[in-house]
Amino acid sequence: MDRASLPNWPRLMCAKLAAAYVGLSETTLREKGPAAKGFGRRRLYDRIDLDRWADRLGGQPLTVAEQREEAKGVERRFLEKRSATN
């Protein structure tokens, strides 16, 4: 898929579409990109998470509110992983 064929990207995307959105392979997205969200058995990428992740790669600063939100997300993911291993 290419961006020209889908001008209005959906908010939640499968790995194939999310990889096309950020211009990476699916493998690289899964290994290096933001965490996918679970929806039933599906793993979906949130477009906003993809944009934030790409912005950080480019060194674009986050606002204070975005920094707080990002910190909450990191903590939440850490606690989810920790509870999954126990």
N, C-alpha and C positions, 0 to 999 in steps of 0.2 A: 504494500500500500504506500501511496505517497501523499504528501500534504495537499497537493493540488486537487486530488480526487475527493477529499473530505475537508472542506473549509471550516466546518463547525464541529470541532472535535468533541466527542462525548465526555462527560465528567469522569466516568469510570470506564476503563479500557482493559481488554485482555492483554496478555504479554506481547502478542504480535503487534497489536495496534499501538500500545504504549512504546514499544521499541521503535516503531516507525516515527512516532511523535517526537522522540528525543534524538532520533538518528543513530541508534545503536542496534547491535544484534540483540536477540532475546536473551542469549546467554550472558552477555555483558550487563544487560539491564538487571537480570536476576542476581548476578554476582556483585555488582557495584552500585546499582540504583537504589531508590527508596524501597521500603517494604511494601509488598502488595497487601491489600485488605481482603479478608475472607468474606465471602457472601455465599453461604451454603458450601457447596463443594468447589466453587469457583474462586480463583485468586484474581483480583482486579486491582489495577493501578489507578489511583486518583490523579487526575490531571493537575490539580493544585500541588500535590506532593511532588509530581514530576517537575513542575515549574520551579518550586522552591529548591529542589535538589540541583537543577540546572543553574539557577541563580547563584547558589553557593559555589558551584564549580567555577563560575566566572568571577568569583570574588565580590559579588554584589552584596553590600551590607544589608542586614535585616534590621527592621525597626525594633524598638524595645518590645512592643507587643508581639511581634513575630518571634523575637528571641525567646520570650517567655513561653509562647505556644510551642516552639521547637523544643525547648527544654522539657516541657510536659510530655511531648510525644516521645522523646528519647527515654525518659523515665518510664513511661507506660510500656514501651516496647521491651525495655530491660526487665521490668517486672513480669511481663507476659512470658518472656523466654525463661526467666528464673522459675516461675511457677510451673511451666511445662516440663522442666527437667526434674522437678521434685515429685 
